[in-house]
Amino acid sequence: MVRRPVAWIVAVVLLAEALGIAALNWFMGVVVDRQNMSMAGLDPDKMSMSAKIGGVVFGLYFALCALVALLVAIRNRAPAGLGRVLLISVAVVHGLLGAVAWGLVGWKAFLYMVVVLALVVLLLMTYDRENGAVAAAEGDAGGGDTGEGADAPDSGSGSEDGGPAPEPEPVPKDAPPAAPVTPPAPTTP
């Protein structure tokens, strides 16, 4: 299907972004350091160091998100827990970066960010659809488990002599659907 190739593509793109962001921020830190620039009286050494640290932190963040996408591609299972949170957060980051890129860089950078956002969302949604279908199939195969647990007494599931319960009468095909039953609204005096 589409899930594994999308996961591989997301992993490669996020790893490339991790390297690109770390390298770009490191380069900016070196430029500020060599030119001994100051903005609004800020110390150039602190500006240089903060650019380098920011590049490393964001690079590691994108690399960790790429690792999650890589594990999804290898295992062919939906991300769970922290991995899912990381992929959702990287999707939000790409949405925000896309909005900023539209104003500062142009429509091509915006388009790139939106494509990466769409790939991450597609990665998350394809596994959700599969999990929902599997859960529905297990519910159907389980014989309509009502969620009462295994220790619940068997009330009314068989006839009085202990045999199987009689089959319900089939509903005619031209019968209107049954209306949902809603509990009565509570009244207060």
C-alpha positions as CSV (number, residue, x, y, z in Angstrom):
1,M,0.0,0.0,0.0
2,V,1.0,3.6,0.5
3,R,2.0,3.5,4.2
4,R,5.5,2.2,4.0
5,P,6.7,4.4,1.1
6,V,5.2,7.5,2.7
7,A,7.0,6.6,6.0
8,W,10.3,6.2,4.2
9,I,9.9,9.5,2.3
10,V,9.0,11.3,5.6
11,A,12.0,9.8,7.3
12,V,14.4,10.9,4.5
13,V,12.9,14.4,4.2
14,L,13.0,15.0,8.0
15,L,16.6,13.7,8.2
16,A,17.6,16.1,5.3
17,E,15.8,18.9,7.1
18,A,17.6,18.1,10.3
19,L,21.0,18.3,8.6
20,G,20.0,21.4,6.7
21,I,18.7,23.3,9.7
22,A,21.7,22.4,11.9
23,A,24.2,23.4,9.1
24,L,22.4,26.6,8.3
25,N,22.3,27.8,11.9
26,W,25.9,26.7,12.5
27,F,26.9,28.8,9.5
28,M,24.9,31.8,10.7
29,G,26.7,31.5,14.1
30,V,30.1,31.4,12.4
31,V,29.2,34.4,10.3
32,V,28.1,36.4,13.3
33,D,31.2,35.4,15.2
34,R,33.7,36.3,12.4
35,Q,32.1,39.7,11.6
36,N,31.8,40.5,15.3
37,M,28.3,41.9,14.6
38,S,26.0,43.2,17.3
39,M,22.2,43.7,17.2
40,A,20.7,46.2,19.6
41,G,23.7,46.0,21.9
42,L,23.6,42.1,22.2
43,D,26.9,40.4,22.8
44,P,28.2,38.9,19.5
45,D,29.6,35.8,21.2
46,K,26.2,35.1,22.8
47,M,24.4,35.6,19.5
48,S,26.8,33.2,17.8
49,M,26.6,30.6,20.5
50,S,22.8,30.7,20.7
51,A,22.5,30.3,16.9
52,K,24.7,27.2,17.1
53,I,22.8,25.8,20.0
54,G,19.5,26.4,18.4
55,G,20.7,24.7,15.2
56,V,21.8,21.6,17.1
57,V,18.6,21.5,19.2
58,F,16.3,21.8,16.1
59,G,18.5,19.4,14.1
60,L,18.2,16.8,16.9
61,Y,14.4,17.4,17.1
62,F,14.0,16.8,13.3
63,A,16.4,13.8,13.5
64,L,14.3,12.3,16.3
65,C,11.1,12.8,14.3
66,A,12.9,11.2,11.3
67,L,13.8,8.2,13.5
68,V,10.2,7.8,14.5
69,A,9.2,7.8,10.8
70,L,11.9,5.3,10.1
71,L,10.7,3.0,12.8
72,V,7.2,3.2,11.4
73,A,8.5,2.3,8.0
74,I,10.5,-0.6,9.2
75,R,7.9,-2.1,11.6
76,N,4.9,-1.2,9.5
77,R,3.0,-0.3,12.6
78,A,1.4,2.9,13.6
79,P,3.4,5.2,15.9
80,A,2.3,5.2,19.5
81,G,2.9,7.3,22.5
82,L,5.8,9.8,22.3
83,G,6.4,8.9,18.6
84,R,2.9,9.9,17.7
85,V,3.2,13.1,19.7
86,L,6.5,13.9,17.9
87,L,5.0,13.3,14.4
88,I,2.0,15.5,15.3
89,S,4.3,18.2,16.6
90,V,6.4,18.1,13.5
91,A,3.3,18.5,11.4
92,V,2.3,21.6,13.4
93,V,5.8,23.0,13.1
94,H,5.7,22.6,9.3
95,G,2.3,24.3,9.2
96,L,3.7,27.2,11.1
97,L,6.9,27.3,9.1
98,G,4.9,27.3,5.9
99,A,2.9,30.3,7.1
100,V,6.1,32.2,7.9
101,A,7.8,31.0,4.7
102,W,5.0,32.4,2.6
103,G,5.7,35.9,3.9
104,L,9.5,35.8,4.2
105,V,10.7,33.5,1.5
106,G,8.0,33.0,-1.1
107,W,5.5,30.5,-2.4
108,K,8.0,27.8,-3.3
109,A,9.1,27.4,0.3
110,F,5.5,27.5,1.4
111,L,4.7,24.7,-1.1
112,Y,7.6,22.6,0.2
113,M,6.4,23.0,3.8
114,V,2.8,22.1,2.8
115,V,3.9,19.0,1.0
116,V,5.9,17.8,4.0
117,L,3.0,18.6,6.2
118,A,0.7,16.6,4.0
119,L,3.1,13.6,4.0
120,V,3.3,13.6,7.8
121,V,-0.5,13.8,8.1
122,L,-0.9,11.1,5.5
123,L,1.5,8.9,7.5
124,L,-0.6,9.4,10.6
125,M,-4.0,9.0,9.0
126,T,-3.3,5.8,7.0
127,Y,-2.4,4.0,10.1
128,D,-5.4,5.3,11.9
129,R,-7.7,4.1,9.2
130,E,-6.1,0.6,9.4
131,N,-6.4,0.5,13.2
132,G,-10.1,1.5,13.0
133,A,-10.8,-1.2,10.5
134,V,-9.0,-3.8,12.6
135,A,-10.8,-2.8,15.7
136,A,-14.2,-3.0,13.9
137,A,-13.3,-6.4,12.5
138,E,-12.3,-7.6,16.0
139,G,-15.5,-6.3,17.4
140,D,-17.5,-8.1,14.7
141,A,-15.6,-11.3,15.1
142,G,-15.9,-11.2,18.9
143,G,-19.6,-11.7,18.7
144,G,-20.7,-8.2,19.7
145,D,-18.8,-7.8,22.9
146,T,-20.6,-5.2,24.9
147,G,-17.6,-4.4,27.0
148,E,-18.9,-5.9,30.2
149,G,-15.9,-8.1,30.9
150,A,-15.5,-11.8,31.2
151,D,-16.7,-12.0,34.8
152,A,-20.2,-10.5,34.1
153,P,-23.0,-13.0,34.7
154,D,-24.7,-14.4,31.6
155,S,-28.1,-12.8,31.9
156,G,-30.6,-13.7,29.3
157,S,-28.2,-15.1,26.7
158,G,-29.8,-18.5,26.7
159,S,-33.2,-20.0,27.2
160,E,-34.4,-21.1,30.6
161,D,-33.4,-24.7,30.1
162,G,-29.8,-23.6,29.4
163,G,-29.9,-24.0,25.7
164,P,-29.0,-21.4,23.1
165,A,-31.1,-18.3,22.8
166,P,-33.7,-18.1,20.1
167,E,-32.7,-16.2,16.9
168,P,-34.2,-12.7,16.6
169,E,-36.7,-12.3,13.8
170,P,-35.2,-10.8,10.6
171,V,-36.0,-7.2,9.8
172,P,-37.7,-6.7,6.4
173,K,-35.6,-4.8,3.9
174,D,-38.2,-2.2,3.2
175,A,-38.7,-1.4,6.9
176,P,-37.6,2.1,8.0
177,P,-34.5,2.3,10.2
178,A,-35.1,2.2,13.9
179,A,-34.9,5.6,15.6
180,P,-32.1,6.0,18.2
181,V,-33.2,5.6,21.8
182,T,-32.4,8.6,23.9
183,P,-32.7,8.6,27.6
184,P,-35.3,11.0,29.1
185,A,-33.9,14.4,30.1
186,P,-33.5,14.9,33.8
187,T,-35.9,17.4,35.4
188,T,-35.2,19.6,38.3
189,P,-37.8,21.0,40.6
